Amino acid sequence: MRLYRTLRLALRALTRNPLRALLTTLGIVIGVGAVIAMMEIGTGSSTAIKKTIASMGANVLLILPGTAASGGVSFGMGSVNTLSPDDCTAIARECPSVRSAAPIVRARAQLVYGNRNWVPNLMDGTTPSFLNIRDLNNLSEGEPFTERDILNGNRVCLLGPTIVRELFQGESPIGKEIRVKNVSFRVVGVLPAKGANMMGMDQDDILLAPWTTIKYRVTGSTLSNANQSAASSATNTVNSLSNLYPGTASDLYPATSDVQAADNPMPVRFATVDQILASAISTEEIQNAIRQISALLHERHHIREGEPDDFNIRDMTEMTKTLTSTTTLMGNLLLCVAMISLVVGGVGIMNIMLVSVTERTREIGLRMAVGARPSDILRQFLVEAIVLCLSGGALGILLGHGGSTLVALLLHWPVQTSPAAIVTAVAVSVTLGLAFGFYPAWKASRLDPIEALRYE
């Protein structure tokens, strides 16, 4: 009941001069409104920046095959094939922190269309998941290839804008056929333009096709598990002097020609891929994704504890650091602006409360004369300051949210509502009322009743 009576007295005192109370809270209204608007615009911009950097590959993990060594000589990364399409499927299915995964088979060949030719920077055989990982879903033209195309080894492909410009020179490539090592590919889509990456490599100079088509038709590894990225001069034939009648048995079973082998591919049972591309759910989950992928591949490849890994995982640390520093910088900037605006509003509250104490000196002396204690006077003026700040905070929240909504409608900036900012604004309003209202309330509680009654 004492708190209720104090609150009623505070509201009665504030409503005596509503215009002054409104002008007093104006600093808090503007400060909190600016904070809410900037937090919502800043949160939306931060989310947009995260999506932009994620599309560049900030949350992408590259899983590479292991290294072979003989006689103390290491042959380098990828010299032994240890990754399979089943590994990719298991990673996407069993790793909770991994959003998607796609196998990659690399090739290097000349593209021919009519009397024009071009050698792309990248020729990757992969799956439709690659488009999700690299944010290439919104094709400029056409449509992506499907899982059915991968199962059947269909000769379809997607081209980057650079290849389209060099080979077709303004024509639409959809439905047209290009030749890759005398294998015809039908163009079904054009990838969106991405420009150069952070290392200056043209990301639009790329051809994507089903990995089965690249592996079994282009690189010619139908009956071999050889590394798809490197040519091998090894041969499977053995010259034996014990073969007294060479060629006799082979005449009974004629060898399949190269054209027949390409038209009727016979995939090997344990197919391998050059690498696996995976994306984490978010940049914060990258390390969890690396641990989960490592544990899964240890189990699948039967790697005992203490044995060297037969795979390597690479993450985009540089992009992750760029994202973290950008987000931190924006948060600190908004915090500094918010603190300045709220401190200005708090000083205004303190100033008006001191004026109120001076104007109501006789009232304070009269209350003390009839039995009010200093703690009652302190409580009354603190409640008045808190009510002023809370009223200003509520109006500021409405003003800030309305301002950010107006910015989104007129300027089409990314805006995202921040419940944490609203809760923080309420907490800051109460804190400002206590901090800047304490000195005027303490000064009022320390007045001498007799001197206060004599005050003119």
N, C-alpha and C positions, 0 to 999 in steps of 0.2 A: 504493500500500500504506500510506503514511503517513496518507492521508486515511481509509482504511478502518479502520486501527487507532485513529485519533482518534475516529471515529464509534462504534466498538465500546466504547471507554472511556467516552464520553459516555453511551451507552445504559446501560451497566453502572452508572454513577454515578446516573442518574436512576431506575433500577429498584430501587435500594436503599431508597428511600422513595417508593413509588408514590402514596400518599395525598397527600403534600406536593406531588409533581409535578402531580397532578390539580388540587389546589386552586390551584397556581401558574398553571396554564393556564386556570383558570376565568374570569379576567378577559378573556383573549383569546377564549375560547369565546363568552362573552356578547356581547363587542364585535363579533366577526365575525358571529355569528348575527344580532344586531340589524341590522348593516349589510346582510347578504344579504336578510333579511326585508323591511326597509324599501326596499331597491332593487327587489326584485321587486314589492312592492305599489305602490311609487312609479312603476315603469315601466308597470305595468298601468293605474294611474290616469291617468298621462300619455297613454297610448294612448287611453283612454276619453275624456279631455278633447279630444284631437285629433279624434276622431270626432265628438264633440258640436259642436265649433266648426266642423268641416268641414261638418256638416249645416246649419249656419246660413249657410254660403256663404263660408267663409274662403278656399277654393281655387277660387272661381268667378270666371270672367272674362266680362265683358259687352262684346260687340263691337257697336258702333253705327255706323250709316251716316254719311257725311260731311256737310259743310256747304256749302250753295250760297251764292254771293255774286254780286251784280250792282251795278255802279256804286259799288263800295266799301262796299256794305251787305251784311252777313252775315245770312242768314235763320235761323241757328241749327242746332244739331245735328239731323240727321234730315230736313233740308229737301230732300235729294236722295237718291234710292234707289240704293244701290250694292251692297247685299248680296243674295245669292240663296240658295236652298236648296242649289244645287250648291257654293257656298262652304262651307256648313256640312258637307256630306258630305266635301269635300276636307280640311277641318280635322280632322275625326274620323279620317280615313283616313291622312293624310300627316304629322301632327304627333305625334312620339313622346311628347312630354311632356303631351299632352292625352288625358285618359281618355275623355271623351264630349263631344258637342256637339249642340245642339238649336236649330232655328230658332224664332222667336217672331213671331207676327202679333197685334198688339194690337187690341182693339175695346172699345167702351163702349156698352152697351145695357141695357135693362131686361129682367129675367127675370120670367116670369109663370107661375104654377101655380094653376089654379082661380081663386079670387077674391083671391089674394095675389100681391104683386109685390116685387121687390128689385133694386137696382142694385149689383152687386159692385164691389169695389175693382179687381180684376184679372179680365180676360177674355182669356185667352191661347190662341191656336192654336199648337200645337207638336207634338212627336213623343214616343213613349214614352221617349226618352233624357232628356227633361226630368225624369222621375221619378227617374232615377238621379242626375242632377246635384244635385237638391234633396233627396235622401234621402226620397222619398215612395213607395218601393216597397211598403211594408207598408200596404196599403189597409185602412181600417176595415171596409168592405163592398165586395162586388163585385169586379170585375177591371178592369185598364186597357184602353184601346183599343189597337189593333194597327196595324202598318204597312199592313195591308190596308185598314183604315178610312181611313188617310191617302190611299192611292192611289185609293180609290173616293169619297172625300169624304163618308163616311157621317156622319149626323147623330147622333153619340153624344158624351157628355161625362162628365167627372168633376167632382164638386162638393166644395167645402170644407165643414167642419162648420158654419161660420157660415151659409152659404146654406141648408144642410139644416135648420138650426134655424129660420130665418126663414120659409122657404117651406113646409116639411113639418110642422113643429111636433110632433116625436115620431114621425112615421110613417117607415117605411123608404122611401127614394127609389128604390131599385133597380127598374128596369123602368118607372118612371113617366116621363111626358113633360112637358117644360117648353117654353115658347115664348120665342124670342129674335128680335125683329123679325119676328114672324109665321113664323118657321122653327122647326119642332118638333125638339127634341133629346131623345133617350132617355138617361136616366141609367144608366150602367153601373157606376159605382163612387163611393165616398166616400173622399176623401183623409184621411190621418191628421192629428190636431190638432198644430199647431206653435206656436200662440200668437202673440204680438206679436214683431216683430223689434227690433233695437237702436234703430230710429228710432220705435218705437211703432206701426207699421202692422200691422194684423191680417193675418197670413199665411193665415188660414183662410177669408177672404172672397175666394175665387177660384174661377173656372170654367176648366177645361182641356178642349180639344176638338182634333180634328185640324186642323192649320193650313190645309189645303186647304178644309175646311168653313167656317172662320171667314173666310178670304180671299174665297172665291168665292160663298158663300151669305149670310153675315152682313154683311160690309162692302160687298158688291156691286161688287167690282172684277174681274169676270170678264174684261172686255176692256180693262182699264186697268192701268197700272203706277203709279198714284197712291199716295202715302203712305197706309198703312192706318190710321195713328193720327190723321190730321187730315182734316177734311172739306174738299173743294175745291169752289169755286163756279164753276170754269172749265167751259166748254162746248166741245164739239167741232164744233158747227154753225157754218156760215158764211153770213151773209146777203149774197147777191149780187144786184145789180140786173139782171145779165145772164140770170138764170133767168126766162125769159118764161113758162114753163108749170110753176110749182111744183106738186109732188105727183103729176105724171103718172107718172114712173118708179117712185115709191115704191108706187103703187097696184098695179103689176104684181108686186111682191115685198113682201107685208105684213110689217111689222116684228114681231119676236118680242116677246110680252108679257113683263112682269116675272116672272110666275109660271112661264112656259115657260123663261125664262133661268135661273131659280133651280133648276128641276127638271133642266135639262140644261146644266150649267156647261161652258164652253169655256175652259179655262185658257190664258193667253197663253204664248208660248214662253219668254220671258224673265221669269219670275215673280220678284218681289222680296219680301223679308221685312223687318219693322221692325227686328229685331235678332237676334243669335245669342248663345246662352248656352253657354259651354264650361266644363269643369272640368279643372283640372290634376291630374296623378297624385297629387301631394302639395303641401303648402305650400312645400316647398323647391324645387319645379319650376315655380313660378309665373312667374318671370322667363324661364326657358327657354321656357316655353309662349308667353309674349308675343312673344319674338323669333321663334319658329317660325311663329306665326300671322301676324305682320307680313310676314315674308319670303314666305310662301305667298300672301297677298293682294296683295302687290306684283307677284308673278309673274302671278297670275290676272287682275288688273285693269290689267296693262301700265303700271305706274307707274314711270317712269324715276327714276334717282338725282337727287335735288335737287328733284323735284316734290312738292307737298304730298300727304299721304295722303287718300284718299277714305273713310276709316274711322277709328274711334276705339276704343281698347281700354281698359276700366276694370277695375281689380282691387280687391278688398276689403282695402285696406292696413290699415285700422283693426283688422279682425278678425285679420289676420296678426300685427300687433304685439301684440295681446292674447294670442294663442297663444304667441308667442315669450317674452313676459315671464312668463307663467304657468309654462311649462316650465322656464325658467331659474331662477325662484324656487324651484320644487320641488327642482330639482337642487342648488342651493346649500344649501337647508335640510337635505337628506339628507347632504350632504357635511360640514356642520358637526357634525351629530349623530354621524356616523361617526368623525370625527376625535376628538371628545371621548371616546367610548367606547373607542376603540383606544388613545389616550394613557393612559387609566386602566389598561387592561390591560397596557400596556408598563411603566408604573411598578411594577406588581405583579411583573412579571418581574424588573426590576432589583433590587427589594427582596429577593426570594428568592435571587437569584444572589449578592448581597452576603452574605446569611446563609450560603449554601453555601460561599463562599470563606472566611469566618471559621471555619466548622466543619471545613473540610478544610485548614487551614493546615499541620498536620504532614505530611499527605499530599503537599502541594505542595512542602514543604521536602525530603521524602524523594525525590521524583521529580527535583528539581534536584540533589540530592546524588549521584544515580546517573547524571547526565549529561543530564537534560532541559534544553533551552534555554528562555529566556523566550518565544520564539515558539511553542514546543510547548504551553506552559501557556496562552498567549493563544488559540491555535487550539482547544484542548480546551474551554475555557469558552465560546468563541463558538459552537462546534458544539452544546454543550448548550443554549445560549439559543435557537439557531435551531430545534433539534429540538423544544423546548418550544413555541415559537411556531407551528411548522408543525403539530404535533399539535393545538394549540388551534384553529388555523385550519381544519383538516379537520373537527373536531367542530363548530365554529361553522357551517361550510357546511351540514352535515347538519341542525343545529338550525334554522338560518335557513330553509332550503328546506322543512323539515317544518312550521315555524311559518306560513310564507306559504301552504302548501297547506291547513293547518287553517283559516286565516282565510278562504280561498276557499270551503271546504266549509261552514263554519258561518255566515259573515256574507255570503257571495255577493259579496264585493268582487272587482273585476277584478285579476287577478294574472298577471304575465308573467315567465317565467324569463329571467334576465339572465346569459348566459355571461360577459360583460365583468365583471360584479360578482364572479363566482367567480374569474376570473383575477386581478382586482385584489386580492381577499382573500388569495390565495396570495402575491402580490408584497408586499403590506403586511405579512403575517406574517413573511416573510424579512427585510424591512427593519426591522421592530420588533426581531427577534432580534439583528440587527447593531447597531442604534442603542442599545437599552437593555441589551444584553449586553456591549457593548464596555468600558464603565467597570469592571464587576466583573472581566472577563477581564484588562484592563490592570492593575488593582490586584493580581490574583493573580500576574501575570507579573513584577511589580516587587518581590515579596517577597525578602528576604534569606534564603538557605537556612539559615544558622546560626540566625538569629532564628526562622525558621519551625520548625525542629526543636526549639527550646527552648519553643515556644508550648504552653501548657497549656489 
